Amino acid sequence: MERDYAPPKKRSVIIAGHQTSISLEPMFWDALEAAARERGCPVNALVAEIDVARLDADQPPNLTSAIRQWLFERKGSAA
């Protein structure tokens, strides 16, 4: 399936009771929503889980980068 390139879309999420905004391209939002559905949890909960994991890294990336990397690793492990 060929997909058009699209600019990032900004959405608000709540992590640990705090609202933050994340800008991701639509294809990443779609993948994040699918991953949350597969896990049976809200997108906010999945983003919070990714946030905790990224903060444990020696050099934590920003949250948006962490989400993209998490999705990429997930896709690779499914292949």
N, C-alpha and C positions, 0 to 999 in steps of 0.2 A: 504494500500500500504506500503510495507516494503521499507525502504530507507537505503542505505549504509551510514555509518558514513564517513564524509569527513572533512579534515582539513579546516581551514578558508582560504578564498580567499581575497586578498587585492585589493581594488578598490579606485580610487580617486573620490571625490565628491567636488563640490564647494558650500560653505556656505558663504553667505554674501560677495561674491566676493573673498573669500579665498579658495584655494585648500587644502584639507586635505585627508588623506587616512583612510579608515575604513576596518578592517578585520572582516568578518563575514563568517560563514559556508554557503555553497551553499543553504541550505534549508531556511536560513534567507534572503539571497539575493532574492531568488524566492518569498518569502512571501512579502518582501518589494516592489519588482517590481509589484506584483499583487495588493497590497494596493495602490500604486501610480496609476496604471491603473484604478482601481475602482474609485479613486478620480479625475481622469482626469488630473493628474499633473505629471511632471517629478520626477524621484527619488530624484534629488537634492532638489527640493522644499519640498518634504515630509521630507527628512532628516533635512532640515533647520527648518521646523515646529517642529519636535521632539527635535531639539537642543534648540530652544527657550523655549519649555516647560520644558526641563530638567534643564535649567539654573534658572528657577523659583522655583525649589525644594529647601527645606531647606538644604539638603546635596546632591548636584547634583552628579549623577554618571557620569562616562565617557560616551562619546557619543555612543560607541559600546554597552555598557550595557543598555543605555537608549533606543536604537533601539530594542534590544531584549525584554526589558520589555514592550515597546509600542506594539510590535507585539504580545506578550503573552497576554496582556490585551485585545487587539483587538480580538484575537482568542476566548478568554473567553467570550466576550460580544456577539459574533456571535453564541454561542452555545445555 
